[in-house]
Amino acid sequence: MANERLITIGTAGTNGVYYPAGGAICRLLQRGRKDHGIRCTVESTGGSIYNLNAIKNGDLNFGVAQSDWVYHAHEGKGVFEDQGKNPKLRTVFSLHSEPFTLMVRGQSNIKSFNDLKNKRFNIGNEGSSNRATLEKLMVQMKQNKGFFGPTSELRVADQGNALCGNKVDGIVHTAGHPNGMVQQVTSDCNVRIISIDDKNINSMIENHPYYSRVVIPGGMYSGNPDDITTFGVKAVIVTSQDVSDDLVYNVVKSVFDNLDNFKTLHPVFSTLEPSKMITEGIVAPLHPGAIRYYKERGWM
């Protein structure tokens, strides 16, 4: 890489969470620029897969990616199968969870996922993360979409109205919380968010190392006073083994030395905890520069 004193963080579209996450890291890093001389820019990109490829090719120093895509890139699976493994891919830390969020009509008798048998359900549009995560869960449960009653393939933007309009009994959304779409639907009508049972959560984590257990705090959404337990991927900051230890160390230090500030920069960061940021969603090895800081803090 040309000049490691200038770094670029690849994010995603400007209307999502990844772009402000990258911006927050850059702002905190540049506060210490007099000491370390590092300048930081944020790039709006196509998201996880683009960032992982660009890091591999040396076009980005850092990127934000979902932990499932990080796993597949590191292992050379799925969309990365043709190009093979990326053994140089390294994790810096994980950020917020993006949990599998199951919502049902409040007037229904649905109390668990199994109660969705023969019910009207939106399985999500083909190619969406909602659909992909649901399909993995169904495989785990040894079921297919025939488990449900009539199914629809509505996009995220349309499924809230379908639930409130009694067109479907249940929908699913995979995203960080608090989430605008979930806030909207729980405010517009009587909607319950359903916990996933421990057996299925444990199976999903055991068989897919990029998932972790997630609790959506009670009271976050109207009509849902109790904690909701589920599973989900993590948003992860990644880099390459080729990026210097000193550079990664300074990025990590700038965030964790100012974590209370960082947590105020977007609502989804409010529940971040260092112990989880360095252990959950870590499906590619931690970069030595990150490990150096975590050891200094006595966390490893």
PAZAPA-4460 file (N, C-alpha, C; in steps of 0.05 Angstrom, whole numbers, plus 32768, in hexadecimal, padded with zeros to 4 digits):
% residues 300
    n_x    n_y    n_z   ca_x   ca_y   ca_z    c_x    c_y    c_z   seq   type   mol
   8011   7FE8   8000   8000   8000   8000   8012   8019   8000     1      M     A
   8008   802D   7FF1   8019   8044   7FEC   8022   8052   8005     2      A     A
   800F   8060   8012   8017   8070   802A   8005   8068   8041     3      N     A
   800F   8058   8054   7FFF   804F   8069   7FF8   8065   807D     4      E     A
   8002   807D   8079   7FFA   8093   808A   7FDF   809F   8081     5      R     A
   7FD6   8097   806A   7FBB   809E   8061   7FAB   8084   805F     6      L     A
   7F95   8082   806E   7F86   8069   806C   7F6A   806F   8062     7      I     A
   7F5E   805B   8055   7F42   805D   804C   7F32   8046   8057     8      T     A
   7F1B   804D   8062   7F08   8038   806D   7EF1   8036   805A     9      I     A
   7EED   801E   804E   7ED6   8018   803D   7EBE   8012   804E    10      G     A
   7EA7   801D   8047   7E8F   801A   8057   7E78   800E   8046    11      T     A
   7E63   801D   8041   7E4D   8014   8030   7E3F   802E   8027    12      A     A
   7E25   802C   8021   7E16   8044   8019   7E14   8058   8030    13      G     A
   7E11   8072   8028   7E12   8087   803C   7DF9   8088   804E    14      T     A
   7DE4   8079   8047   7DCC   8079   8057   7DCB   8062   806C    15      N     A
   7DE0   8051   806D   7DE0   803B   8080   7DF1   8042   8098    16      G     A
   7DF8   802D   80A8   7E07   8031   80C1   7E25   8030   80BB    17      V     A
   7E2E   8020   80A7   7E4A   801C   80A3   7E59   8036   809C    18      Y     A
   7E4C   8048   808D   7E59   8061   8085   7E5E   8073   809D    19      Y     A
   7E4A   8078   80AE   7E50   8088   80C6   7E64   807A   80D9    20      P     A
   7E64   805F   80D9   7E78   8050   80EA   7E94   8057   80E1    21      A     A
   7E98   8055   80C6   7EB3   805C   80BB   7EBA   8079   80C1    22      G     A
   7EA6   808B   80BE   7EAB   80A7   80C4   7EB3   80AC   80E1    23      G     A
   7EA6   809E   80F3   7EAC   80A1   8110   7EC8   8098   8116    24      A     A
   7ED0   8081   810A   7EEC   8077   810E   7F00   808C   8104    25      I     A
   7EFB   8096   80EC   7F0D   80AA   80E1   7F0F   80C3   80F3    26      C     A
   7EF8   80CD   80FC   7EF9   80E5   810D   7F09   80E1   8126    27      R     A
   7F05   80CA   8133   7F14   80C4   814C   7F31   80C0   8146    28      L     A
   7F38   80B3   8130   7F54   80AF   8129   7F62   80CA   8124    29      L     A
   7F55   80DB   8116   7F62   80F4   810E   7F65   8108   8125    30      Q     A
   7F57   8103   813B   7F5C   8113   8153   7F79   8111   815D    31      R     A
   7F85   80F9   8158   7FA0   80F4   8161   7FB5   80F7   814A    32      G     A
   7FAD   8105   8135   7FBE   8106   811D   7FD9   8113   8123    33      R     A
   7FDA   8125   8135   7FF4   8132   813C   8008   811D   8147    34      K     A
   7FFD   8109   8155   800E   80F5   8161   8016   80DF   814D    35      D     A
   8003   80D6   813D   8009   80BF   812C   800B   80C6   810E    36      H     A
   8002   80DD   8106   8004   80E6   80EB   7FF3   80D7   80D7    37      G     A
   7FDE   80CA   80E0   7FCC   80BB   80CE   7FB4   80CC   80C6    38      I     A
   7FB0   80CD   80AB   7F97   80DA   80A1   7F84   80C3   8098    39      R     A
   7F6A   80C9   809B   7F56   80B4   8097   7F40   80BE   8085    40      C     A
   7F38   80AE   8071   7F21   80B5   8061   7F0D   809E   8060    41      T     A
   7EF4   80A5   805B   7EDF   8091   805A   7ED5   808F   803D    42      V     A
   7ED1   8076   8034   7EC7   8073   8019   7EAC   8064   801A    43      E     A
   7E98   8070   800D   7E7F   8062   8009   7E82   804D   7FF3    44      S     A
   7E7C   8034   7FF9   7E81   801E   7FE6   7E68   800D   7FE3    45      T     A
   7E6B   7FF7   7FD5   7E55   7FE4   7FD1   7E50   7FD3   7FE9    46      G     A
   7E60   7FD6   7FFF   7E5A   7FC6   8017   7E6E   7FB0   801C    47      G     A
   7E66   7F9C   802B   7E78   7F87   8036   7E89   7F7A   8021    48      S     A
   7E7D   7F6F   800B   7E8C   7F5F   7FF8   7EA0   7F71   7FE9    49      I     A
   7E97   7F89   7FE2   7EAA   7F9C   7FD5   7EC2   7FA2   7FE7    50      Y     A
   7EBC   7FA8   8000   7ED2   7FAF   8013   7EE5   7F98   8016    51      N     A
   7EDB   7F80   8019   7EED   7F69   801D   7EFF   7F64   8005    52      L     A
   7EF3   7F67   7FED   7F04   7F64   7FD4   7F18   7F7A   7FD2    53      N     A
   7F10   7F93   7FD9   7F22   7FAA   7FD7   7F39   7FA8   7FEB    54      A     A
   7F34   7F9D   8002   7F49   7F99   8016   7F5D   7F84   800C    55      I     A
   7F52   7F6F   8000   7F63   7F59   7FF6   7F75   7F64   7FDF    56      K     A
   7F6A   7F76   7FCF   7F79   7F81   7FB8   7F8B   7F99   7FC0    57      N     A
   7F8A   7FA1   7FD9   7F9A   7FB8   7FE2   7F8F   7FD3   7FDB    58      G     A
   7F75   7FD4   7FD3   7F68   7FEE   7FCC   7F5D   7FFC   7FE4    59      D     A
   7F58   7FED   7FF9   7F4F   7FF9   8013   7F60   7FEF   8029    60      L     A
   7F64   8000   803E   7F73   7FF7   8055   7F61   7FE9   8069    61      N     A
   7F49   7FF4   806C   7F35   7FE9   807F   7F1A   7FE9   8072    62      F     A
   7F08   7FD9   807D   7EED   7FD8   8073   7EDA   7FCE   8089    63      G     A
   7EC0   7FD4   8085   7EAB   7FC9   8096   7E9D   7FB3   8086    64      V     A
   7E99   7F9C   8093   7E8C   7F86   8086   7E7C   7F75   809A    65      A     A
   7E68   7F68   8090   7E59   7F55   80A2   7E6A   7F3C   80A7    66      Q     A
   7E68   7F32   80C0   7E79   7F1C   80C8   7E75   7F03   80B6    67      S     A
   7E5D   7EFF   80AB   7E5A   7EE7   809A   7E6A   7EEA   8080    68      D     A
   7E6B   7F02   8075   7E7B   7F06   805C   7E99   7F05   8063    69      W     A
   7EA0   7F0F   807A   7EBC   7F0D   8083   7EC5   7EEF   8084    70      V     A
   7EB4   7EDF   8090   7EB9   7EC2   8092   7EBD   7EB6   8076    71      Y     A
   7EAA   7EBC   8064   7EAB   7EB0   8049   7EC3   7EB9   803A    72      H     A
   7ECB   7ED3   803D   7EE3   7EDD   8030   7EFC   7ED0   803A    73      A     A
   7EFE   7ECD   8054   7F16   7EC1   8060   7F19   7EA4   8059    74      H     A
   7F02   7E96   8057   7F02   7E79   8052   7EFF   7E73   8034    75      E     A
   7EFA   7E87   8023   7EF7   7E82   8007   7EDE   7E73   8000    76      G     A
   7EC8   7E7A   800D   7EAE   7E6C   8009   7E9A   7E7F   7FFC    77      K     A
   7E84   7E73   7FF3   7E6E   7E83   7FE7   7E77   7E94   7FD0    78      G     A
   7E71   7EAE   7FD0   7E78   7EBF   7FB9   7E97   7EC2   7FB6    79      V     A
   7EA6   7EBA   7FCA   7EC3   7EBC   7FC9   7ED1   7EA2   7FC0    80      F     A
   7EC1   7E8F   7FB9   7ECC   7E74   7FB4   7EDF   7E74   7F9C    81      E     A
   7ED8   7E83   7F87   7EE9   7E83   7F6F   7F05   7E8F   7F74    82      D     A
   7F06   7EA3   7F86   7F20   7EB0   7F8B   7F2F   7EA3   7FA2    83      Q     A
   7F22   7E91   7FB0   7F30   7E82   7FC5   7F32   7E91   7FDF    84      G     A
   7F3F   7E85   7FF3   7F42   7E91   800D   7F52   7EAB   800D    85      K     A
   7F4C   7EBC   8021   7F5D   7ED4   8025   7F6A   7ED1   8040    86      N     A
   7F81   7EC3   8042   7F8E   7EBE   805C   7F99   7ED7   8069    87      P     A
   7F9B   7EED   805A   7FA5   7F06   8065   7F90   7F17   8072    88      K     A
   7F76   7F0F   8070   7F61   7F1F   807B   7F62   7F1F   8099    89      L     A
   7F60   7F37   80A6   7F62   7F39   80C3   7F4B   7F4A   80CE    90      R     A
   7F43   7F43   80E6   7F2E   7F52   80F4   7F3B   7F67   8106    91      T     A
   7F2E   7F7E   8108   7F38   7F93   811A   7F26   7F93   8133    92      V     A
   7F0C   7F96   8130   7EF9   7F92   8146   7EDD   7F90   8139    93      F     A
   7ECA   7F86   8149   7EAE   7F86   813F   7E9F   7F9D   814A    94      S     A
   7E89   7FA4   813D   7E79   7FBA   8146   7E5E   7FAF   814F    95      L     A
   7E48   7FBB   8145   7E2D   7FB3   814D   7E24   7F99   8141    96      H     A
   7E11   7F8D   814E   7E04   7F75   8143   7DEF   7F7D   812F    97      S     A
   7DEA   7F6A   811C   7DD4   7F6E   8109   7DC2   7F55   810C    98      E     A
   7DB0   7F56   8121   7DA1   7F3D   8128   7D8A   7F36   8116    99      P     A
   7D84   7F1D   8115   7D6D   7F11   8108   7D55   7F1A   8119   100      F     A
   7D43   7F2B   810E   7D2E   7F37   811E   7D13   7F2E   8113   101      T     A
   7D05   7F1D   8122   7CEC   7F11   811A   7CD5   7F21   8126   102      L     A
   7CC3   7F2B   8115   7CAC   7F3B   811D   7C92   7F2F   8114   103      M     A
   7C7F   7F2E   8127   7C65   7F22   8121   7C4E   7F35   8129   104      V     A
   7C37   7F30   811E   7C1F   7F40   8126   7C19   7F3C   8143   105      R     A
   7C15   7F52   8152   7C10   7F50   816E   7BF7   7F42   8175   106      G     A
   7BE3   7F42   8163   7BC9   7F34   8168   7BCB   7F16   8164   107      Q     A
   7BE1   7F0D   8159   7BE4   7EF0   8153   7BEB   7EE0   816C   108      S     A
   7BEA   7EC6   8169   7BF1   7EB4   8180   7C0E   7EAA   817C   109      N     A
   7C1E   7EB8   816C   7C39   7EAF   8166   7C4C   7EB8   817C   110      I     A
   7C57   7EA5   818A   7C69   7EAA   81A1   7C86   7EA1   819B   111      K     A
   7C89   7E90   8187   7CA4   7E85   8180   7CA5   7E81   8162   112      S     A
   7CBD   7E7B   8158   7CC1   7E77   813C   7CB0   7E5F   8133   113      F     A
   7CAE   7E4A   8143   7C9F   7E32   813C   7C81   7E38   8138   114      N     A
   7C77   7E4D   8145   7C5B   7E55   8142   7C55   7E61   8126   115      D     A
   7C6A   7E65   8116   7C66   7E70   80FB   7C5E   7E5B   80E7   116      L     A
   7C5D   7E42   80F0   7C55   7E2C   80DF   7C39   7E32   80D3   117      K     A
   7C38   7E30   80B8   7C1F   7E35   80A9   7C15   7E52   80A9   118      N     A
   7C26   7E64   80B4   7C1E   7E81   80B5   7C28   7E8F   809C   119      K     A
   7C1B   7EA6   8096   7C24   7EB7   807F   7C3E   7EC5   8087   120      R     A
   7C53   7EC1   8077   7C6D   7ECC   807F   7C7B   7ED8   8067   121      F     A
   7C89   7EEF   806C   7C99   7EFB   8058   7CB6   7EF0   805B   122      N     A
   7CBF   7EE1   8047   7CDA   7ED5   8049   7CEF   7EE8   803E   123      I     A
   7CE7   7EFF   8033   7CFA   7F12   8029   7D01   7F0E   800C   124      G     A
   7D0C   7F23   7FFF   7D12   7F20   7FE2   7D2C   7F10   7FDE   125      N     A
   7D2D   7F03   7FC8   7D44   7EF2   7FC1   7D5D   7F03   7FC1   126      E     A
   7D73   7EF9   7FCE   7D8C   7F07   7FCF   7D8F   7F19   7FE7   127      G     A
   7D7A   7F1D   7FF6   7D7C   7F2F   800D   7D88   7F20   8025   128      S     A
   7D94   7F2F   8038   7D9F   7F23   8050   7D89   7F17   8061   129      S     A
   7D71   7F24   8061   7D5A   7F19   806F   7D54   7EFC   8066   130      N     A
   7D52   7EF9   804C   7D4C   7EDF   8040   7D62   7ECB   8046   131      R     A
   7D7B   7ED3   8042   7D92   7EC1   8046   7D93   7EB6   8063   132      A     A
   7D8F   7EC8   8076   7D91   7EC0   8092   7D7A   7EAE   8099   133      T     A
   7D62   7EB5   8090   7D4B   7EA4   8095   7D4F   7E88   8089   134      L     A
   7D5A   7E86   8071   7D5F   7E6C   8065   7D73   7E5B   8075   135      E     A
   7D87   7E68   8080   7D9A   7E59   8091   7D8C   7E4E   80AA   136      K     A
   7D7B   7E5F   80B6   7D6C   7E56   80CE   7D5A   7E3E   80C7   137      L     A
   7D4D   7E40   80B0   7D3A   7E2A   80A8   7D4A   7E10   80A3   138      M     A
   7D61   7E12   8098   7D72   7DFA   8094   7D79   7DEE   80B0   139      V     A
   7D80   7E00   80C3   7D86   7DF7   80DE   7D6F   7DE8   80EB   140      Q     A
   7D56   7DF2   80E4   7D3E   7DE6   80EF   7D34   7DCF   80DF   141      M     A
   7D43   7DC8   80C9   7D3B   7DB2   80B7   7D1F   7DB8   80AB   142      K     A
   7D1B   7DD1   80A3   7D02   7DDA   8096   7D08   7DE9   807D   143      Q     A
   7CF4   7DED   806D   7CF6   7DFF   8055   7CDE   7E11   8055   144      N     A
   7CDA   7E21   8040   7CC5   7E35   8041   7CA9   7E29   8041   145      K     A
   7CA7   7E0E   803C   7C8E   7E01   803E   7C84   7DFF   805B   146      G     A
   7C97   7E05   806E   7C8F   7E07   808B   7C7A   7E1C   808F   147      F     A
   7C7D   7E32   8080   7C6A   7E48   8083   7C50   7E43   8073   148      F     A
   7C3D   7E54   8077   7C26   7E55   8065   7C2E   7E65   804C   149      G     A
   7C1C   7E76   8042   7C23   7E86   802A   7C3C   7E98   8030   150      P     A
   7C4F   7E98   801E   7C67   7EA9   8022   7C67   7EBF   800E   151      T     A
   7C73   7ED6   8016   7C77   7EEC   8003   7C95   7EF3   8003   152      S     A
   7C9E   7F02   7FEF   7CBA   7F09   7FEB   7CBD   7F28   7FEB   153      E     A
   7CB1   7F35   7FFE   7CB1   7F52   7FFE   7CCC   7F5D   8007   154      L     A
   7CD4   7F74   7FFC   7CEC   7F82   8004   7CE7   7F8E   8020   155      R     A
   7CFD   7F96   802D   7CFC   7FA2   8048   7CE9   7FBA   8048   156      V     A
   7CEA   7FCB   8034   7CDA   7FE3   8033   7CBC   7FDE   8033   157      A     A
   7CB4   7FC6   802B   7C97   7FC0   8028   7C8C   7FAD   803D   158      D     A
   7C9E   7FA0   804C   7C94   7F8B   805E   7C86   7F96   8077   159      Q     A
   7C8E   7FAE   8081   7C81   7FB9   8098   7C64   7FBF   8093   160      G     A
   7C5E   7FCB   807C   7C42   7FD0   8075   7C32   7FB7   8072   161      N     A
   7C3E   7FA2   8068   7C30   7F88   8064   7C29   7F7C   807F   162      A     A
   7C3B   7F7F   8093   7C36   7F74   80AE   7C1F   7F84   80BB   163      L     A
   7C22   7F9F   80BB   7C0D   7FAF   80C7   7BF2   7FAD   80B8   164      C     A
   7BF3   7FA8   809E   7BDB   7FA6   808E   7BCF   7F8A   808E   165      G     A
   7BD9   7F78   809F   7BCE   7F5D   80A2   7BD1   7F4D   8088   166      N     A
   7BE6   7F53   8078   7BEB   7F43   8060   7BFD   7F2B   8066   167      K     A
   7C0D   7F2E   807C   7C1E   7F18   8085   7C1C   7F17   80A3   168      V     A
   7C24   7F00   80AE   7C24   7EFC   80CC   7C3F   7F01   80D8   169      D     A
   7C54   7EFF   80C7   7C6F   7F03   80D2   7C83   7F0D   80BC   170      G     A
   7C97   7F1B   80C6   7CAD   7F25   80B4   7CC7   7F23   80C3   171      I     A
   7CDD   7F25   80B5   7CF7   7F23   80C1   7D09   7F39   80B6   172      V     A
   7D1A   7F45   80C7   7D2C   7F5A   80BE   7D47   7F56   80CC   173      H     A
   7D5D   7F57   80BC   7D78   7F54   80C7   7D86   7F6E   80C5   174      T     A
   7D8A   7F7C   80DC   7D96   7F97   80DC   7D9E   7F9E   80F8   175      A     A
   7DAE   7FB3   80FB   7DB6   7FBE   8115   7D9F   7FCB   8123   176      G     A
   7DA0   7FCC   813D   7D8B   7FD9   814D   7D96   7FEF   815F   177      H     A
   7D86   8005   8163   7D6B   8009   815A   7D6A   800D   813B   178      P     A
   7D53   8004   8130   7D51   8003   8113   7D38   8013   810B   179      N     A
   7D3A   8023   80F6   7D24   8035   80EE   7D0C   8025   80E4   180      G     A
   7D11   8010   80D5   7CFA   8000   80CB   7CEB   7FF3   80E2   181      M     A
   7CFA   7FE8   80F5   7CED   7FDA   810C   7CDE   7FEE   811D   182      V     A
   7CEA   8006   8121   7CDD   801B   8130   7CC3   8023   8123   183      Q     A
   7CC3   8025   8109   7CAB   802D   80F9   7C95   8019   80FD   184      Q     A
   7C9B   7FFF   80F8   7C86   7FEB   80F8   7C7B   7FE7   8115   185      V     A
   7C8C   7FE8   8129   7C82   7FE4   8145   7C72   7FFC   814E   186      T     A
   7C77   8014   8142   7C67   802C   8149   7C4D   802C   813A   187      S     A
   7C4D   8022   8121   7C35   8024   8110   7C1F   8010   8118   188      D     A
   7C27   7FF9   8123   7C12   7FE5   812A   7C1D   7FD4   8141   189      C     A
   7C0C   7FC2   814A   7C13   7FB0   8160   7C25   7F99   8156   190      N     A
   7C3F   7F9B   815C   7C52   7F87   8152   7C63   7F7D   8168   191      V     A
   7C66   7F62   816A   7C78   7F56   817D   7C91   7F4C   8170   192      R     A
   7CA8   7F51   817D   7CC2   7F46   8174   7CC6   7F2C   8184   193      I     A
   7CCC   7F16   8175   7CCC   7EFC   8181   7CE9   7EF2   8185   194      I     A
   7CEF   7EE7   819D   7D09   7EDB   81A2   7D0B   7EC0   8193   195      S     A
   7D24   7EBA   818C   7D2A   7EA0   8180   7D33   7E8E   8197   196      I     A
   7D2A   7E75   8197   7D30   7E63   81AE   7D4E   7E5C   81AF   197      D     A
   7D58   7E57   81C7   7D74   7E52   81CC   7D7F   7E3B   81BB   198      D     A
   7D6F   7E26   81B7   7D79   7E0F   81A7   7D81   7E18   818B   199      K     A
   7D70   7E28   817E   7D76   7E31   8163   7D8C   7E46   8162   200      N     A
   7D8D   7E58   8176   7DA3   7E6B   8178   7DBE   7E5C   817A   201      I     A
   7DBF   7E49   818D   7DD8   7E3A   8192   7DE0   7E2B   8179   202      N     A
   7DCD   7E1F   816B   7DD3   7E10   8152   7DDE   7E22   813D   203      S     A
   7DD2   7E3A   813A   7DDB   7E4D   8125   7DF7   7E56   812B   204      M     A
   7DFE   7E5C   8144   7E19   7E65   814B   7E2D   7E4E   8148   205      I     A
   7E25   7E36   8150   7E37   7E1F   814F   7E3E   7E19   8132   206      E     A
   7E2B   7E1B   8120   7E2F   7E13   8104   7E37   7E2A   80F2   207      N     A
   7E35   7E42   80FB   7E3C   7E5A   80EB   7E4B   7E6D   80FE   208      H     A
   7E66   7E6C   80FE   7E76   7E7B   8112   7E74   7E99   810F   209      P     A
   7E68   7EA3   80F9   7E65   7EC0   80F6   7E4C   7ECA   8104   210      Y     A
   7E3B   7EB9   8110   7E25   7EC2   8120   7E2C   7EC4   813D   211      Y     A
   7E1E   7ED5   814C   7E21   7ED6   8169   7E05   7EDC   8175   212      S     A
   7E03   7ED6   818F   7DEA   7EDB   819D   7DE6   7EF9   81A1   213      R     A
   7DCD   7F02   819D   7DC7   7F1F   819F   7DAE   7F23   81B0   214      V     A
   7DAF   7F37   81C1   7D97   7F3F   81D0   7D8E   7F5B   81C7   215      V     A
   7D75   7F5D   81BD   7D6A   7F77   81B7   7D5C   7F81   81D1   216      I     A
   7D66   7F97   81DC   7D5C   7F9F   81F6   7D3E   7FA5   81F7   217      P     A
   7D31   7F9C   820D   7D15   7FA2   8211   7D11   7FC0   8213   218      G     A
   7CFA   7FC9   8208   7CF4   7FE6   820A   7CFF   7FF6   81F3   219      G     A
   7D0F   7FE9   81E2   7D1A   7FF8   81CB   7D04   7FFF   81B7   220      M     A
   7CF0   7FED   81B5   7CDA   7FF1   81A2   7CBF   7FF0   81B0   221      Y     A
   7CAD   8000   81A5   7C92   8002   81B0   7C85   7FE7   81B2   222      S     A
   7C79   7FE1   81C9   7C6A   7FC8   81CC   7C7C   7FAF   81D1   223      G     A
   7C96   7FB4   81D5   7CA8   7F9D   81DA   7CBA   7FA3   81F2   224      N     A
   7CAE   7F9F   820A   7CBC   7FA7   8223   7CD2   7F93   822C   225      P     A
   7CD2   7F7B   8221   7CE5   7F66   822B   7CFC   7F63   8217   226      D     A
   7D13   7F5A   8222   7D2A   7F54   8212   7D23   7F3E   81FD   227      D     A
   7D2E   7F41   81E5   7D29   7F2D   81D0   7D44   7F20   81CA   228      I     A
   7D46   7F05   81CC   7D5E   7EF7   81C6   7D5E   7EEB   81AA   229      T     A
   7D74   7EF0   819B   7D75   7EE5   8180   7D93   7EE1   8179   230      T     A
   7D99   7EE0   815F   7DB4   7EDC   8156   7DB9   7EEF   813F   231      F     A
   7DD1   7EF4   8138   7DD6   7F05   8121   7DF4   7F07   811A   232      G     A
   7DF9   7F14   8104   7E15   7F1A   80FB   7E1E   7F33   8109   233      V     A
   7E38   7F38   8107   7E44   7F51   8111   7E4E   7F61   80FA   234      K     A
   7E4D   7F7B   80FD   7E5C   7F8D   80EB   7E79   7F8D   80F6   235      A     A
   7E8C   7F88   80E4   7EA8   7F84   80ED   7EBA   7F97   80DD   236      V     A
   7ECE   7FA3   80EC   7EE3   7FB2   80DF   7EFA   7F9F   80D8   237      I     A
   7F01   7F9E   80BE   7F15   7F8C   80B4   7F2B   7F9A   80A6   238      V     A
   7F42   7F8D   80A3   7F59   7F98   8096   7F6A   7F80   808A   239      T     A
   7F82   7F86   8082   7F93   7F71   8077   7FAC   7F6E   8089   240      S     A
   7FB7   7F56   8088   7FD0   7F51   8096   7FE6   7F64   808C   241      Q     A
   7FE3   7F6E   8074   7FF8   7F7F   8068   7FF7   7F9B   8073   242      D     A
   7FE2   7FA3   8081   7FE1   7FBE   808E   7FF1   7FBD   80A8   243      V     A
   8001   7FD1   80AC   8015   7FD0   80C2   8007   7FCF   80DE   244      S     A
   8016   7FC2   80F0   800C   7FBF   810C   8007   7FDB   8118   245      D     A
   8019   7FEE   8113   8017   8009   811E   7FFE   8017   8115   246      D     A
   7FF7   8013   80FB   7FDF   8020   80F1   7FC6   8015   80FE   247      L     A
   7FC4   7FFA   80FF   7FAD   7FEE   810B   7FAB   7FF4   8128   248      V     A
   7FC1   7FF4   8136   7FC2   7FFB   8153   7FB6   8016   8157   249      Y     A
   7FBD   802A   8147   7FB3   8045   814B   7F96   8048   8145   250      N     A
   7F8C   8039   8131   7F6F   8039   812B   7F60   802E   8143   251      V     A
   7F69   8017   814E   7F5C   800A   8165   7F5D   801C   817D   252      V     A
   7F74   8028   8182   7F77   8039   819A   7F65   8051   8198   253      K     A
   7F63   805D   8181   7F52   8075   817E   7F35   806F   8184   254      S     A
   7F2B   8057   817D   7F0F   804F   8182   7F0B   8048   819F   255      V     A
   7F1C   8036   81AA   7F17   802C   81C5   7F1E   8040   81DB   256      F     A
   7F31   8052   81D5   7F37   8067   81E9   7F20   807B   81EA   257      D     A
   7F0F   807B   81D6   7EF9   808F   81D4   7EDF   8080   81D0   258      N     A
   7EDC   8068   81DB   7EC5   8058   81D5   7EAA   8065   81DE   259      L     A
   7EAA   8072   81F5   7E92   807F   81FE   7E88   8094   81EA   260      D     A
   7E9B   80A2   81DE   7E95   80B6   81C9   7E8B   80A7   81B0   261      N     A
   7E99   8092   81A8   7E91   8083   8190   7E75   8079   8192   262      F     A
   7E6D   8070   81AA   7E53   8064   81AE   7E3C   8078   81AA   263      K     A
   7E42   8092   81AC   7E2D   80A6   81A9   7E2A   80AE   818C   264      T     A
   7E3B   80A4   817A   7E3B   80AE   815E   7E25   80A1   814D   265      L     A
   7E1A   808B   8156   7E03   807F   8148   7DF4   806D   815C   266      H     A
   7DD9   806D   815C   7DCA   805D   8170   7DD1   8040   8171   267      P     A
   7DD9   8033   815B   7DDF   8017   815C   7DF9   8011   816B   268      V     A
   7E09   8025   8170   7E22   8021   817F   7E1E   8022   819D   269      F     A
   7E06   8029   81A6   7E02   802F   81C2   7E08   8018   81D5   270      S     A
   7E05   7FFF   81CB   7E09   7FE8   81DC   7E24   7FDA   81D9   271      T     A
   7E37   7FE7   81CB   7E51   7FDB   81C6   7E60   7FD6   81E0   272      L     A
   7E6D   7FBF   81E2   7E7D   7FB8   81FA   7E98   7FAD   81F0   273      E     A
   7EAE   7FB7   81FB   7EC8   7FAD   81F2   7ECB   7F8F   81F2   274      P     A
   7EC1   7F82   8207   7EC4   7F65   8209   7EB8   7F56   81F1   275      S     A
   7EA1   7F61   81E7   7E94   7F55   81D0   7EA1   7F5D   81B5   276      K     A
   7EAB   7F76   81B5   7EB6   7F80   819C   7ED0   7F72   8194   277      M     A
   7EDD   7F65   81A7   7EF6   7F57   81A1   7EF3   7F38   81A1   278      I     A
   7EDA   7F2F   81A5   7ED6   7F12   81A6   7EC0   7F08   8193   279      T     A
   7EAA   7F18   8190   7E93   7F0F   8180   7E96   7F18   8163   280      E     A
   7E90   7F06   8151   7E92   7F0D   8134   7EAE   7F0C   812A   281      G     A
   7EC1   7F02   8139   7EDE   7F01   8131   7EE2   7EE7   8122   282      I     A
   7EDC   7EE7   8108   7EDF   7ECE   80F9   7EF8   7ECD   80E7   283      V     A
   7F06   7EE4   80E5   7F21   7EE5   80DA   7F33   7EED   80F1   284      A     A
   7F4C   7EE4   80F2   7F5D   7EEA   8108   7F60   7F08   810E   285      P     A
   7F63   7F0F   8127   7F68   7F2B   812F   7F83   7F34   8124   286      L     A
   7F85   7F4D   811B   7F9F   7F58   8112   7FB1   7F5C   812A   287      H     A
   7FCC   7F56   8127   7FDE   7F5A   813D   7FDE   7F76   8149   288      P     A
   7FD9   7F8A   8139   7FD8   7FA5   8143   7FC1   7FA9   8156   289      G     A
   7FAA   7F9C   8150   7F93   7F9D   8162   7F99   7F8D   817C   290      A     A
   7FA5   7F76   8179   7FAC   7F65   8190   7FBE   7F75   81A3   291      I     A
   7FD1   7F83   8198   7FE3   7F93   81A9   7FD4   7FA6   81BB   292      R     A
   7FC0   7FB4   81B0   7FB1   7FC7   81C1   7FA0   7FB7   81D6   293      Y     A
   7F93   7FA2   81CD   7F82   7F93   81E0   7F91   7F87   81F7   294      Y     A
   7FAA   7F7F   81F2   7FBC   7F75   8207   7FC4   7F8B   821A   295      K     A
   7FC9   7FA3   820F   7FD0   7FBA   8220   7FBA   7FC1   8233   296      E     A
   7FA1   7FBD   822A   7F89   7FC3   823B   7F83   7FAC   824E   297      R     A
   7F91   7F96   824B   7F8C   7F7F   825C   7F73   7F6F   8254   298      G     A
   7F6A   7F73   823B   7F53   7F65   8232   7F59   7F4A   8226   299      W     A
   7F72   7F45   8220   7F7A   7F2B   8214   7F92   7F21   8224   300      M     A
***
